[in-house]
Amino acid sequence: MNADPSVLTEARHRVGEFAHEIGWPPDRTTDVLLATYEALANVVEHAYPPGEQGTFDLLAVYRAEDGVLSIVIVDRGTWRPPSAHNPARRGQGLRLIRALCDSVRVEPRDGGTEIELQWNIGKPSPVSLPEREQQVDQ
């Protein structure tokens, strides 16, 4: 999809339909939609320089055997760490995302960034994301 604000509503709607199709609980669907929307808004706002048209991929996967829903968003932009010039304006979105998800993994790469959001309503075993020490700290 194009990394443009005009596609965020459509992407959110598609994730909501997917959550409904898999029978995801409505109270957890709200968390999924808000966290996904925030992650996509971060791509639109921060991944590409002003005036540069970018894209992103969005993948939703549900593993019924363990009750885990994963949303993976991949962009082809540039990771920008929190700015020392205005730290209060950066990183709030990731804090919100982490508060809404059971697990979050952010992987900056040379050719973009991948973020995986996970929720677990199944077995009480831990989800399969890396330990906090292996995750990027924002």
N, CA, C and O atoms as CSV, one atom per row, in Angstrom:
chain,resi,resn,atom,element,x,y,z
A,1,MET,N,N,0.846,-1.179,0.000
A,1,MET,CA,C,0.000,0.000,0.000
A,1,MET,C,C,0.889,1.238,0.000
A,1,MET,O,O,2.031,1.198,0.457
A,2,ASN,N,N,0.357,2.316,-0.509
A,2,ASN,CA,C,1.080,3.577,-0.449
A,2,ASN,C,C,1.087,4.103,0.977
A,2,ASN,O,O,0.079,4.038,1.681
A,3,ALA,N,N,2.227,4.623,1.392
A,3,ALA,CA,C,2.354,5.191,2.730
A,3,ALA,C,C,1.795,6.612,2.696
A,3,ALA,O,O,2.535,7.595,2.693
A,4,ASP,N,N,0.485,6.685,2.671
A,4,ASP,CA,C,-0.222,7.954,2.538
A,4,ASP,C,C,-1.359,7.961,3.565
A,4,ASP,O,O,-1.993,6.928,3.778
A,5,PRO,N,N,-1.625,9.087,4.195
A,5,PRO,CA,C,-2.688,9.115,5.213
A,5,PRO,C,C,-4.044,8.639,4.697
A,5,PRO,O,O,-4.862,8.143,5.471
A,6,SER,N,N,-4.283,8.787,3.405
A,6,SER,CA,C,-5.586,8.409,2.851
A,6,SER,C,C,-5.851,6.899,2.898
A,6,SER,O,O,-7.004,6.485,2.776
A,7,VAL,N,N,-4.829,6.074,3.070
A,7,VAL,CA,C,-5.035,4.619,3.100
A,7,VAL,C,C,-5.184,4.062,4.521
A,7,VAL,O,O,-5.501,2.884,4.691
A,8,LEU,N,N,-4.960,4.890,5.530
A,8,LEU,CA,C,-4.991,4.390,6.906
A,8,LEU,C,C,-6.369,3.881,7.308
A,8,LEU,O,O,-6.478,2.851,7.974
A,9,THR,N,N,-7.410,4.585,6.916
A,9,THR,CA,C,-8.762,4.155,7.268
A,9,THR,C,C,-9.091,2.819,6.615
A,9,THR,O,O,-9.665,1.937,7.254
A,10,GLU,N,N,-8.730,2.670,5.349
A,10,GLU,CA,C,-8.973,1.406,4.646
A,10,GLU,C,C,-8.205,0.260,5.307
A,10,GLU,O,O,-8.758,-0.821,5.507
A,11,ALA,N,N,-6.942,0.488,5.643
A,11,ALA,CA,C,-6.132,-0.557,6.287
A,11,ALA,C,C,-6.746,-0.943,7.632
A,11,ALA,O,O,-6.828,-2.126,7.964
A,12,ARG,N,N,-7.171,0.047,8.398
A,12,ARG,CA,C,-7.796,-0.222,9.699
A,12,ARG,C,C,-9.082,-1.029,9.513
A,12,ARG,O,O,-9.353,-1.958,10.274
A,13,HIS,N,N,-9.854,-0.675,8.517
A,13,HIS,CA,C,-11.095,-1.393,8.234
A,13,HIS,C,C,-10.809,-2.861,7.890
A,13,HIS,O,O,-11.509,-3.757,8.361
A,14,ARG,N,N,-9.788,-3.101,7.075
A,14,ARG,CA,C,-9.433,-4.477,6.699
A,14,ARG,C,C,-9.002,-5.301,7.907
A,14,ARG,O,O,-9.372,-6.468,8.034
A,15,VAL,N,N,-8.215,-4.685,8.796
A,15,VAL,CA,C,-7.791,-5.397,10.014
A,15,VAL,C,C,-9.002,-5.698,10.884
A,15,VAL,O,O,-9.092,-6.779,11.466
A,16,GLY,N,N,-9.935,-4.757,10.980
A,16,GLY,CA,C,-11.160,-4.983,11.749
A,16,GLY,C,C,-11.989,-6.126,11.186
A,16,GLY,O,O,-12.522,-6.941,11.939
A,17,GLU,N,N,-12.098,-6.190,9.862
A,17,GLU,CA,C,-12.817,-7.296,9.221
A,17,GLU,C,C,-12.143,-8.632,9.515
A,17,GLU,O,O,-12.810,-9.629,9.794
A,18,PHE,N,N,-10.824,-8.641,9.449
A,18,PHE,CA,C,-10.077,-9.863,9.734
A,18,PHE,C,C,-10.329,-10.312,11.171
A,18,PHE,O,O,-10.579,-11.491,11.421
A,19,ALA,N,N,-10.262,-9.374,12.111
A,19,ALA,CA,C,-10.498,-9.708,13.523
A,19,ALA,C,C,-11.900,-10.282,13.709
A,19,ALA,O,O,-12.088,-11.237,14.462
A,20,HIS,N,N,-12.863,-9.709,13.035
A,20,HIS,CA,C,-14.235,-10.219,13.117
A,20,HIS,C,C,-14.329,-11.635,12.529
A,20,HIS,O,O,-14.965,-12.512,13.114
A,21,GLU,N,N,-13.700,-11.849,11.385
A,21,GLU,CA,C,-13.735,-13.161,10.716
A,21,GLU,C,C,-13.139,-14.274,11.573
A,21,GLU,O,O,-13.630,-15.403,11.554
A,22,ILE,N,N,-12.092,-13.963,12.319
A,22,ILE,CA,C,-11.454,-14.995,13.143
A,22,ILE,C,C,-12.114,-15.129,14.520
A,22,ILE,O,O,-11.723,-15.976,15.322
A,23,GLY,N,N,-13.113,-14.287,14.783
A,23,GLY,CA,C,-13.812,-14.351,16.059
A,23,GLY,C,C,-13.040,-13.736,17.209
A,23,GLY,O,O,-13.215,-14.133,18.361
A,24,TRP,N,N,-12.184,-12.766,16.905
A,24,TRP,CA,C,-11.398,-12.104,17.940
A,24,TRP,C,C,-12.336,-11.344,18.881
A,24,TRP,O,O,-13.299,-10.739,18.410
A,25,PRO,N,N,-12.089,-11.355,20.189
A,25,PRO,CA,C,-12.977,-10.676,21.136
A,25,PRO,C,C,-13.056,-9.167,20.851
A,25,PRO,O,O,-12.033,-8.532,20.598
A,26,PRO,N,N,-14.255,-8.600,20.893
A,26,PRO,CA,C,-14.410,-7.174,20.581
A,26,PRO,C,C,-13.551,-6.246,21.442
A,26,PRO,O,O,-13.018,-5.260,20.932
A,27,ASP,N,N,-13.405,-6.544,22.743
A,27,ASP,CA,C,-12.590,-5.660,23.584
A,27,ASP,C,C,-11.118,-5.703,23.180
A,27,ASP,O,O,-10.421,-4.694,23.288
A,28,ARG,N,N,-10.645,-6.838,22.725
A,28,ARG,CA,C,-9.257,-6.934,22.258
A,28,ARG,C,C,-9.119,-6.368,20.846
A,28,ARG,O,O,-8.044,-5.901,20.470
A,29,THR,N,N,-10.199,-6.405,20.059
A,29,THR,CA,C,-10.162,-5.839,18.710
A,29,THR,C,C,-9.885,-4.346,18.769
A,29,THR,O,O,-9.170,-3.819,17.916
A,30,THR,N,N,-10.429,-3.664,19.745
A,30,THR,CA,C,-10.173,-2.232,19.904
A,30,THR,C,C,-8.678,-1.980,20.074
A,30,THR,O,O,-8.130,-1.057,19.471
A,31,ASP,N,N,-8.019,-2.797,20.893
A,31,ASP,CA,C,-6.565,-2.669,21.086
A,31,ASP,C,C,-5.818,-2.928,19.778
A,31,ASP,O,O,-4.881,-2.207,19.436
A,32,VAL,N,N,-6.240,-3.959,19.056
A,32,VAL,CA,C,-5.601,-4.306,17.783
A,32,VAL,C,C,-5.722,-3.145,16.800
A,32,VAL,O,O,-4.741,-2.765,16.162
A,33,LEU,N,N,-6.908,-2.590,16.679
A,33,LEU,CA,C,-7.133,-1.514,15.715
A,33,LEU,C,C,-6.352,-0.259,16.076
A,33,LEU,O,O,-5.763,0.375,15.201
A,34,LEU,N,N,-6.341,0.103,17.339
A,34,LEU,CA,C,-5.626,1.315,17.744
A,34,LEU,C,C,-4.116,1.148,17.584
A,34,LEU,O,O,-3.446,2.049,17.078
A,35,ALA,N,N,-3.575,0.010,18.010
A,35,ALA,CA,C,-2.126,-0.210,17.890
A,35,ALA,C,C,-1.705,-0.278,16.422
A,35,ALA,O,O,-0.675,0.281,16.043
A,36,THR,N,N,-2.495,-0.958,15.600
A,36,THR,CA,C,-2.173,-1.063,14.178
A,36,THR,C,C,-2.235,0.303,13.509
A,36,THR,O,O,-1.352,0.661,12.730
A,37,TYR,N,N,-3.261,1.048,13.811
A,37,TYR,CA,C,-3.407,2.393,13.230
A,37,TYR,C,C,-2.217,3.272,13.618
A,37,TYR,O,O,-1.672,3.986,12.777
A,38,GLU,N,N,-1.820,3.219,14.874
A,38,GLU,CA,C,-0.682,4.029,15.339
A,38,GLU,C,C,0.601,3.612,14.633
A,38,GLU,O,O,1.389,4.468,14.231
A,39,ALA,N,N,0.820,2.313,14.477
A,39,ALA,CA,C,2.019,1.839,13.779
A,39,ALA,C,C,2.008,2.297,12.321
A,39,ALA,O,O,3.041,2.712,11.796
A,40,LEU,N,N,0.863,2.226,11.673
A,40,LEU,CA,C,0.760,2.686,10.282
A,40,LEU,C,C,0.943,4.198,10.183
A,40,LEU,O,O,1.579,4.690,9.250
A,41,ALA,N,N,0.395,4.923,11.129
A,41,ALA,CA,C,0.579,6.380,11.135
A,41,ALA,C,C,2.055,6.728,11.287
A,41,ALA,O,O,2.530,7.694,10.691
A,42,ASN,N,N,2.784,5.943,12.083
A,42,ASN,CA,C,4.229,6.160,12.218
A,42,ASN,C,C,4.943,5.960,10.890
A,42,ASN,O,O,5.863,6.710,10.561
A,43,VAL,N,N,4.527,4.953,10.123
A,43,VAL,CA,C,5.124,4.734,8.802
A,43,VAL,C,C,4.877,5.950,7.921
A,43,VAL,O,O,5.801,6.478,7.302
A,44,VAL,N,N,3.629,6.386,7.871
A,44,VAL,CA,C,3.261,7.517,7.011
A,44,VAL,C,C,4.012,8.782,7.418
A,44,VAL,O,O,4.499,9.524,6.564
A,45,GLU,N,N,4.102,9.022,8.713
A,45,GLU,CA,C,4.691,10.276,9.200
A,45,GLU,C,C,6.220,10.266,9.256
A,45,GLU,O,O,6.854,11.294,9.014
A,46,HIS,N,N,6.814,9.116,9.571
A,46,HIS,CA,C,8.244,9.121,9.886
A,46,HIS,C,C,9.154,8.319,8.959
A,46,HIS,O,O,10.356,8.582,8.922
A,47,ALA,N,N,8.632,7.361,8.216
A,47,ALA,CA,C,9.511,6.449,7.475
A,47,ALA,C,C,10.132,7.069,6.234
A,47,ALA,O,O,11.227,6.679,5.829
A,48,TYR,N,N,9.446,8.029,5.628
A,48,TYR,CA,C,9.921,8.577,4.356
A,48,TYR,C,C,10.083,10.087,4.466
A,48,TYR,O,O,9.313,10.747,5.164
A,49,PRO,N,N,11.087,10.636,3.776
A,49,PRO,CA,C,11.279,12.088,3.792
A,49,PRO,C,C,10.082,12.810,3.164
A,49,PRO,O,O,9.400,12.243,2.310
A,50,PRO,N,N,9.824,14.042,3.574
A,50,PRO,CA,C,8.712,14.801,2.987
A,50,PRO,C,C,8.821,14.837,1.460
A,50,PRO,O,O,9.890,15.079,0.900
A,51,GLY,N,N,7.702,14.593,0.819
A,51,GLY,CA,C,7.661,14.621,-0.634
A,51,GLY,C,C,8.018,13.311,-1.313
A,51,GLY,O,O,7.781,13.152,-2.510
A,52,GLU,N,N,8.589,12.365,-0.563
A,52,GLU,CA,C,8.948,11.067,-1.144
A,52,GLU,C,C,7.798,10.084,-0.950
A,52,GLU,O,O,7.325,9.880,0.168
A,53,GLN,N,N,7.357,9.480,-2.046
A,53,GLN,CA,C,6.274,8.491,-1.973
A,53,GLN,C,C,6.839,7.158,-1.512
A,53,GLN,O,O,7.762,6.627,-2.129
A,54,GLY,N,N,6.294,6.615,-0.436
A,54,GLY,CA,C,6.749,5.336,0.080
A,54,GLY,C,C,5.631,4.314,0.081
A,54,GLY,O,O,4.487,4.630,-0.246
A,55,THR,N,N,5.964,3.100,0.448
A,55,THR,CA,C,4.982,2.025,0.532
A,55,THR,C,C,5.191,1.235,1.820
A,55,THR,O,O,6.210,1.368,2.496
A,56,PHE,N,N,4.203,0.417,2.135
A,56,PHE,CA,C,4.322,-0.506,3.262
A,56,PHE,C,C,3.522,-1.752,2.943
A,56,PHE,O,O,2.616,-1.733,2.110
A,57,ASP,N,N,3.873,-2.838,3.619
A,57,ASP,CA,C,3.119,-4.084,3.553
A,57,ASP,C,C,2.493,-4.312,4.919
A,57,ASP,O,O,3.088,-3.991,5.948
A,58,LEU,N,N,1.302,-4.862,4.920
A,58,LEU,CA,C,0.577,-5.173,6.145
A,58,LEU,C,C,0.121,-6.624,6.056
A,58,LEU,O,O,-0.556,-7.018,5.107
A,59,LEU,N,N,0.500,-7.408,7.053
A,59,LEU,CA,C,0.141,-8.817,7.091
A,59,LEU,C,C,-0.479,-9.127,8.445
A,59,LEU,O,O,0.103,-8.824,9.486
A,60,ALA,N,N,-1.668,-9.735,8.427
A,60,ALA,CA,C,-2.322,-10.181,9.653
A,60,ALA,C,C,-2.373,-11.701,9.620
A,60,ALA,O,O,-2.818,-12.297,8.639
A,61,VAL,N,N,-1.910,-12.328,10.712
A,61,VAL,CA,C,-1.877,-13.786,10.798
A,61,VAL,C,C,-2.479,-14.199,12.137
A,61,VAL,O,O,-2.137,-13.657,13.188
A,62,TYR,N,N,-3.384,-15.172,12.070
A,62,TYR,CA,C,-3.969,-15.717,13.292
A,62,TYR,C,C,-3.613,-17.190,13.397
A,62,TYR,O,O,-3.892,-17.970,12.486
A,63,ARG,N,N,-2.999,-17.566,14.504
A,63,ARG,CA,C,-2.670,-18.969,14.766
A,63,ARG,C,C,-3.698,-19.501,15.766
A,63,ARG,O,O,-3.550,-19.337,16.977
A,64,ALA,N,N,-4.734,-20.135,15.237
A,64,ALA,CA,C,-5.835,-20.607,16.073
A,64,ALA,C,C,-5.374,-21.620,17.116
A,64,ALA,O,O,-5.934,-21.679,18.210
A,65,GLU,N,N,-4.348,-22.425,16.781
A,65,GLU,CA,C,-3.907,-23.473,17.715
A,65,GLU,C,C,-3.368,-22.907,19.023
A,65,GLU,O,O,-3.420,-23.585,20.048
A,66,ASP,N,N,-2.855,-21.691,19.012
A,66,ASP,CA,C,-2.381,-21.110,20.269
A,66,ASP,C,C,-3.026,-19.765,20.579
A,66,ASP,O,O,-2.656,-19.116,21.557
A,67,GLY,N,N,-3.990,-19.336,19.758
A,67,GLY,CA,C,-4.736,-18.114,20.036
A,67,GLY,C,C,-3.928,-16.838,19.906
A,67,GLY,O,O,-4.152,-15.887,20.654
A,68,VAL,N,N,-2.984,-16.802,18.961
A,68,VAL,CA,C,-2.115,-15.634,18.793
A,68,VAL,C,C,-2.442,-14.925,17.482
A,68,VAL,O,O,-2.489,-15.534,16.413
A,69,LEU,N,N,-2.666,-13.626,17.599
A,69,LEU,CA,C,-2.867,-12.766,16.436
A,69,LEU,C,C,-1.619,-11.909,16.274
A,69,LEU,O,O,-1.173,-11.264,17.223
A,70,SER,N,N,-1.056,-11.905,15.064
A,70,SER,CA,C,0.121,-11.092,14.750
A,70,SER,C,C,-0.220,-10.145,13.619
A,70,SER,O,O,-0.859,-10.527,12.639
A,71,ILE,N,N,0.210,-8.914,13.768
A,71,ILE,CA,C,0.128,-7.910,12.713
A,71,ILE,C,C,1.567,-7.511,12.409
A,71,ILE,O,O,2.293,-7.070,13.300
A,72,VAL,N,N,1.977,-7.662,11.162
A,72,VAL,CA,C,3.332,-7.304,10.746
A,72,VAL,C,C,3.227,-6.178,9.724
A,72,VAL,O,O,2.484,-6.273,8.748
A,73,ILE,N,N,3.985,-5.109,9.966
A,73,ILE,CA,C,4.019,-3.957,9.066
A,73,ILE,C,C,5.468,-3.742,8.659
A,73,ILE,O,O,6.352,-3.640,9.509
A,74,VAL,N,N,5.706,-3.673,7.353
A,74,VAL,CA,C,7.059,-3.499,6.825
A,74,VAL,C,C,7.060,-2.280,5.912
A,74,VAL,O,O,6.244,-2.178,4.996
A,75,ASP,N,N,7.982,-1.357,6.171
A,75,ASP,CA,C,8.155,-0.228,5.259
A,75,ASP,C,C,9.536,-0.312,4.627
A,75,ASP,O,O,10.355,-1.148,5.011
A,76,ARG,N,N,9.783,0.543,3.674
A,76,ARG,CA,C,11.069,0.578,2.979
A,76,ARG,C,C,11.763,1.921,3.188
A,76,ARG,O,O,12.578,2.354,2.373
A,77,GLY,N,N,11.424,2.560,4.290
A,77,GLY,CA,C,11.970,3.879,4.592
A,77,GLY,C,C,13.214,3.793,5.454
A,77,GLY,O,O,13.949,2.806,5.427
A,78,THR,N,N,13.430,4.841,6.211
A,78,THR,CA,C,14.609,4.960,7.061
A,78,THR,C,C,14.173,5.095,8.510
A,78,THR,O,O,13.327,5.926,8.841
A,79,TRP,N,N,14.761,4.263,9.376
A,79,TRP,CA,C,14.480,4.345,10.809
A,79,TRP,C,C,15.076,5.627,11.359
A,79,TRP,O,O,16.229,5.956,11.082
A,80,ARG,N,N,14.286,6.346,12.137
A,80,ARG,CA,C,14.776,7.561,12.796
A,80,ARG,C,C,14.618,7.389,14.299
A,80,ARG,O,O,13.499,7.353,14.811
A,81,PRO,N,N,15.730,7.283,15.001
A,81,PRO,CA,C,15.639,7.141,16.461
A,81,PRO,C,C,15.098,8.432,17.079
A,81,PRO,O,O,15.097,9.477,16.428
A,82,PRO,N,N,14.641,8.364,18.327
A,82,PRO,CA,C,14.152,9.577,18.991
A,82,PRO,C,C,15.181,10.703,18.931
A,82,PRO,O,O,16.379,10.481,19.107
A,83,SER,N,N,14.698,11.890,18.685
A,83,SER,CA,C,15.568,13.055,18.548
A,83,SER,C,C,15.928,13.637,19.907
A,83,SER,O,O,15.073,13.763,20.784
A,84,ALA,N,N,17.193,13.989,20.077
A,84,ALA,CA,C,17.635,14.647,21.306
A,84,ALA,C,C,17.139,16.090,21.351
A,84,ALA,O,O,17.056,16.689,22.424
A,85,HIS,N,N,16.811,16.646,20.188
A,85,HIS,CA,C,16.348,18.035,20.121
A,85,HIS,C,C,14.935,18.202,20.661
A,85,HIS,O,O,14.601,19.242,21.228
A,86,ASN,N,N,14.115,17.188,20.486
A,86,ASN,CA,C,12.740,17.272,20.953
A,86,ASN,C,C,12.251,15.882,21.381
A,86,ASN,O,O,11.384,15.302,20.728
A,87,PRO,N,N,12.803,15.352,22.472
A,87,PRO,CA,C,12.483,13.982,22.871
A,87,PRO,C,C,11.020,13.790,23.248
A,87,PRO,O,O,10.506,12.677,23.140
A,88,ALA,N,N,10.344,14.830,23.681
A,88,ALA,CA,C,8.946,14.695,24.073
A,88,ALA,C,C,8.049,14.413,22.872
A,88,ALA,O,O,6.962,13.861,23.044
A,89,ARG,N,N,8.464,14.768,21.684
A,89,ARG,CA,C,7.648,14.578,20.489
A,89,ARG,C,C,7.875,13.226,19.827
A,89,ARG,O,O,7.133,12.870,18.912
A,90,ARG,N,N,8.871,12.465,20.255
A,90,ARG,CA,C,9.176,11.190,19.614
A,90,ARG,C,C,9.007,10.064,20.610
A,90,ARG,O,O,9.272,10.227,21.801
A,91,GLY,N,N,8.568,8.932,20.121
A,91,GLY,CA,C,8.488,7.741,20.948
A,91,GLY,C,C,7.168,7.527,21.646
A,91,GLY,O,O,6.949,6.459,22.217
A,92,GLN,N,N,6.264,8.518,21.622
A,92,GLN,CA,C,4.986,8.354,22.299
A,92,GLN,C,C,4.133,7.288,21.614
A,92,GLN,O,O,3.430,6.531,22.283
A,93,GLY,N,N,4.192,7.226,20.295
A,93,GLY,CA,C,3.418,6.224,19.559
A,93,GLY,C,C,3.836,4.816,19.919
A,93,GLY,O,O,2.985,3.943,20.092
A,94,LEU,N,N,5.141,4.578,20.035
A,94,LEU,CA,C,5.615,3.245,20.409
A,94,LEU,C,C,5.229,2.893,21.844
A,94,LEU,O,O,4.962,1.729,22.144
A,95,ARG,N,N,5.199,3.874,22.723
A,95,ARG,CA,C,4.747,3.600,24.098
A,95,ARG,C,C,3.279,3.174,24.095
A,95,ARG,O,O,2.894,2.233,24.789
A,96,LEU,N,N,2.475,3.872,23.314
A,96,LEU,CA,C,1.062,3.520,23.204
A,96,LEU,C,C,0.906,2.115,22.618
A,96,LEU,O,O,0.137,1.306,23.137
A,97,ILE,N,N,1.629,1.829,21.549
A,97,ILE,CA,C,1.569,0.512,20.920
A,97,ILE,C,C,1.935,-0.574,21.920
A,97,ILE,O,O,1.242,-1.587,22.016
A,98,ARG,N,N,3.013,-0.374,22.661
A,98,ARG,CA,C,3.444,-1.381,23.647
A,98,ARG,C,C,2.403,-1.589,24.739
A,98,ARG,O,O,2.235,-2.702,25.237
A,99,ALA,N,N,1.701,-0.517,25.113
A,99,ALA,CA,C,0.670,-0.636,26.143
A,99,ALA,C,C,-0.544,-1.423,25.649
A,99,ALA,O,O,-1.252,-2.036,26.449
A,100,LEU,N,N,-0.787,-1.410,24.348
A,100,LEU,CA,C,-1.961,-2.064,23.767
A,100,LEU,C,C,-1.712,-3.511,23.345
A,100,LEU,O,O,-2.664,-4.268,23.151
A,101,CYS,N,N,-0.454,-3.901,23.202
A,101,CYS,CA,C,-0.096,-5.231,22.693
A,101,CYS,C,C,0.453,-6.109,23.807
A,101,CYS,O,O,0.921,-5.618,24.834
A,102,ASP,N,N,0.387,-7.418,23.585
A,102,ASP,CA,C,1.040,-8.341,24.503
A,102,ASP,C,C,2.544,-8.376,24.235
A,102,ASP,O,O,3.336,-8.540,25.164
A,103,SER,N,N,2.940,-8.223,22.972
A,103,SER,CA,C,4.352,-8.200,22.592
A,103,SER,C,C,4.528,-7.312,21.368
A,103,SER,O,O,3.655,-7.240,20.503
A,104,VAL,N,N,5.667,-6.642,21.313
A,104,VAL,CA,C,6.006,-5.790,20.173
A,104,VAL,C,C,7.471,-6.031,19.830
A,104,VAL,O,O,8.331,-6.081,20.708
A,105,ARG,N,N,7.735,-6.179,18.535
A,105,ARG,CA,C,9.111,-6.317,18.048
A,105,ARG,C,C,9.310,-5.280,16.949
A,105,ARG,O,O,8.522,-5.206,16.006
A,106,VAL,N,N,10.366,-4.479,17.077
A,106,VAL,CA,C,10.711,-3.481,16.068
A,106,VAL,C,C,12.099,-3.809,15.549
A,106,VAL,O,O,13.050,-3.925,16.323
A,107,GLU,N,N,12.214,-3.959,14.219
A,107,GLU,CA,C,13.506,-4.277,13.603
A,107,GLU,C,C,13.858,-3.261,12.537
A,107,GLU,O,O,13.393,-3.370,11.402
A,108,PRO,N,N,14.680,-2.261,12.885
A,108,PRO,CA,C,15.189,-1.368,11.839
A,108,PRO,C,C,16.166,-2.138,10.956
A,108,PRO,O,O,16.984,-2.916,11.450
A,109,ARG,N,N,16.075,-1.918,9.671
A,109,ARG,CA,C,16.957,-2.593,8.715
A,109,ARG,C,C,17.500,-1.571,7.741
A,109,ARG,O,O,17.048,-0.426,7.719
A,110,ASP,N,N,18.471,-1.980,6.932
A,110,ASP,CA,C,19.013,-1.080,5.918
A,110,ASP,C,C,17.938,-0.639,4.938
A,110,ASP,O,O,17.936,0.508,4.493
A,111,GLY,N,N,17.029,-1.537,4.600
A,111,GLY,CA,C,16.009,-1.239,3.604
A,111,GLY,C,C,14.638,-0.981,4.183
A,111,GLY,O,O,13.641,-1.204,3.496
A,112,GLY,N,N,14.544,-0.518,5.424
A,112,GLY,CA,C,13.248,-0.221,6.021
A,112,GLY,C,C,13.148,-0.731,7.442
A,112,GLY,O,O,14.150,-1.071,8.071
A,113,THR,N,N,11.929,-0.778,7.935
A,113,THR,CA,C,11.669,-1.206,9.303
A,113,THR,C,C,10.527,-2.210,9.301
A,113,THR,O,O,9.564,-2.070,8.548
A,114,GLU,N,N,10.645,-3.219,10.147
A,114,GLU,CA,C,9.563,-4.183,10.348
A,114,GLU,C,C,9.116,-4.093,11.792
A,114,GLU,O,O,9.936,-4.103,12.710
A,115,ILE,N,N,7.817,-4.007,11.987
A,115,ILE,CA,C,7.261,-4.033,13.338
A,115,ILE,C,C,6.231,-5.150,13.398
A,115,ILE,O,O,5.376,-5.272,12.521
A,116,GLU,N,N,6.324,-5.963,14.442
A,116,GLU,CA,C,5.365,-7.033,14.654
A,116,GLU,C,C,4.649,-6.789,15.971
A,116,GLU,O,O,5.274,-6.617,17.018
A,117,LEU,N,N,3.335,-6.778,15.894
A,117,LEU,CA,C,2.477,-6.592,17.060
A,117,LEU,C,C,1.793,-7.926,17.319
A,117,LEU,O,O,1.323,-8.575,16.384
A,118,GLN,N,N,1.735,-8.338,18.583
A,118,GLN,CA,C,1.110,-9.630,18.894
A,118,GLN,C,C,0.190,-9.524,20.090
A,118,GLN,O,O,0.433,-8.784,21.043
A,119,TRP,N,N,-0.892,-10.308,19.996
A,119,TRP,CA,C,-1.852,-10.468,21.079
A,119,TRP,C,C,-2.097,-11.955,21.261
A,119,TRP,O,O,-2.117,-12.712,20.290
A,120,ASN,N,N,-2.283,-12.373,22.512
A,120,ASN,CA,C,-2.447,-13.783,22.815
A,120,ASN,C,C,-3.696,-13.967,23.671
A,120,ASN,O,O,-3.761,-13.474,24.797
A,121,ILE,N,N,-4.688,-14.679,23.135
A,121,ILE,CA,C,-5.878,-15.002,23.935
A,121,ILE,C,C,-5.992,-16.505,24.148
A,121,ILE,O,O,-6.991,-16.995,24.675
A,122,GLY,N,N,-4.971,-17.222,23.739
A,122,GLY,CA,C,-5.007,-18.684,23.828
A,122,GLY,C,C,-4.336,-19.200,25.064
A,122,GLY,O,O,-4.587,-18.741,26.178
A,123,LYS,N,N,-3.490,-20.151,24.848
A,123,LYS,CA,C,-2.753,-20.792,25.931
A,123,LYS,C,C,-1.930,-19.751,26.678
A,123,LYS,O,O,-1.472,-18.785,26.068
A,124,PRO,N,N,-1.731,-19.922,27.975
A,124,PRO,CA,C,-0.989,-18.940,28.758
A,124,PRO,C,C,0.514,-18.935,28.508
A,124,PRO,O,O,1.242,-18.181,29.154
A,125,SER,N,N,0.990,-19.764,27.582
A,125,SER,CA,C,2.426,-19.771,27.299
A,125,SER,C,C,2.835,-18.443,26.673
A,125,SER,O,O,2.014,-17.791,26.028
A,126,PRO,N,N,4.095,-18.028,26.852
A,126,PRO,CA,C,4.539,-16.755,26.293
A,126,PRO,C,C,4.517,-16.772,24.764
A,126,PRO,O,O,4.679,-17.818,24.136
A,127,VAL,N,N,4.317,-15.605,24.190
A,127,VAL,CA,C,4.336,-15.486,22.735
A,127,VAL,C,C,5.771,-15.565,22.238
A,127,VAL,O,O,6.711,-15.487,23.029
A,128,SER,N,N,5.940,-15.719,20.941
A,128,SER,CA,C,7.236,-16.069,20.384
A,128,SER,C,C,8.063,-14.888,19.893
A,128,SER,O,O,8.781,-15.013,18.901
A,129,LEU,N,N,7.978,-13.762,20.559
A,129,LEU,CA,C,8.820,-12.634,20.172
A,129,LEU,C,C,10.111,-12.656,20.978
A,129,LEU,O,O,10.161,-13.293,22.030
A,130,PRO,N,N,11.159,-11.976,20.511
A,130,PRO,CA,C,12.433,-11.989,21.232
A,130,PRO,C,C,12.300,-11.368,22.619
A,130,PRO,O,O,11.378,-10.601,22.898
A,131,GLU,N,N,13.238,-11.719,23.463
A,131,GLU,CA,C,13.288,-11.124,24.787
A,131,GLU,C,C,13.485,-9.616,24.666
A,131,GLU,O,O,14.008,-9.137,23.659
A,132,ARG,N,N,13.078,-8.880,25.666
A,132,ARG,CA,C,13.163,-7.417,25.662
A,132,ARG,C,C,14.577,-6.936,25.330
A,132,ARG,O,O,14.744,-5.942,24.623
A,133,GLU,N,N,15.592,-7.635,25.838
A,133,GLU,CA,C,16.985,-7.207,25.580
A,133,GLU,C,C,17.319,-7.253,24.102
A,133,GLU,O,O,18.225,-6.551,23.653
A,134,GLN,N,N,16.603,-8.068,23.336
A,134,GLN,CA,C,16.884,-8.197,21.907
A,134,GLN,C,C,16.062,-7.218,21.072
A,134,GLN,O,O,16.277,-7.104,19.865
A,135,GLN,N,N,15.127,-6.516,21.698
A,135,GLN,CA,C,14.283,-5.601,20.969
A,135,GLN,C,C,14.911,-4.213,20.941
A,135,GLN,O,O,15.738,-3.879,21.790
A,136,VAL,N,N,14.521,-3.424,19.983
A,136,VAL,CA,C,15.008,-2.051,19.871
A,136,VAL,C,C,14.291,-1.235,20.949
A,136,VAL,O,O,13.066,-1.292,21.065
A,137,ASP,N,N,15.042,-0.494,21.719
A,137,ASP,CA,C,14.465,0.338,22.767
A,137,ASP,C,C,14.238,1.735,22.220
A,137,ASP,O,O,15.127,2.329,21.610
A,138,GLN,N,N,13.055,2.246,22.442
A,138,GLN,CA,C,12.715,3.589,21.930
A,138,GLN,C,C,12.686,4.587,23.055
A,138,GLN,O,O,12.421,5.767,22.827
